[in-house]
Amino acid sequence: MPVAASSETVLITGASSGIGAELARAFARGGSSLVLTARSVDKLEVLASELRKQSGVTVRVVAADLATQEGAGRLTQRLAEDGVQVDVLVNNAGYAAFGAFTQTQWPDEAGMLQLNMVTLTELTKRLLPGMVARKRGGVLNVASTAAFQPGPLMAVYYATKAYVLSFSEALAEELRGSGVSVTALCPGPTTSGFQARAAMEDSKLVKGKRLMDAATVAHAGYEGFRRGTAVVVPGLGNRLLVQSVRFTPRRWVTRLVHKMSERVGA
């Protein structure tokens, strides 16, 4: 596995579980110092202790609610006050809400828009200029295979991930040759707490399916980021799915995703 640049510090959002925690393990194995942030400080402290012991890296834990308008600003201000220079930003924090748009709750979707898109963009805006000035570092944004097509029954979530993918690809091109890279990691359904948070355990997308594990997804994302790959889609099945969307009429794709997302027995 590629190793970190000398004295590299990596900020990982949503690091308390799932893909975020596994990305923290991957960067720690590579020798990076870490800043882990999420709302659940207790889980972060357990993970930080594990990483310090196993990899011997410096790990800082910072509590932050990034689903609020003030979250990104408060986090970056705290890091600046503590003299922490972020060399790599991993925008992993995000969540979904499952159900027909007319039946889901606006507060859930407002928080999702803030966390999945606005906070991700603001953190990148605040931290990327320093990386460019130093001519090293990068951004790893966790998107999804959901980014490649509309998603009935998760309309807002799919739209947020389409934004993340488009934003990441555009930045990757802008920064070509700068020494700074941007990668969009686009996993399919993955074993984590994501499905429970979205209340979609009985969706046909995941019910009874063999999901990719978070460690495998994180490993692919880490290696792709180190190579400077703009878009990483872990798993052959996911890559074939993403490519098939390009050659299928969009209305068919949308109807198929609707059928695939319905609750079992619906």
Sequence and secondary structure as in RCSB ss.txt:
>XXXX:A:sequence
MPVAASSETVLITGASSGIGAELARAFARGGSSLVLTARSVDKLEVLASELRKQSGVTVRVVAADLATQEGAGRL
TQRLAEDGVQVDVLVNNAGYAAFGAFTQTQWPDEAGMLQLNMVTLTELTKRLLPGMVARKRGGVLNVASTAAFQP
GPLMAVYYATKAYVLSFSEALAEELRGSGVSVTALCPGPTTSGFQARAAMEDSKLVKGKRLMDAATVAHAGYEGF
RRGTAVVVPGLGNRLLVQSVRFTPRRWVTRLVHKMSERVGA
>XXXX:A:secstr
     TT EEEEESTTSHHHHHHHHHHHHTT EEEEEES HHHHHHHHHHHHHHH   EEEEE  TTSTTHHHHH
HHHHHHTT   SEEEE       S TTTS HHHHHHHHIIIIIIHHHHHHHHHHHHHHHT  EEEEE  GGGGS 
 TTSHHHHHHHHHHHHHHHHHHHHTTTTT EEEEE   SEESSHHHHHT TTBTTTTT   EEHHHHHHHHHHHH
HHT SEE  SHHHHHHHHHHHTS HHHHHHHHHHHHSBTT 
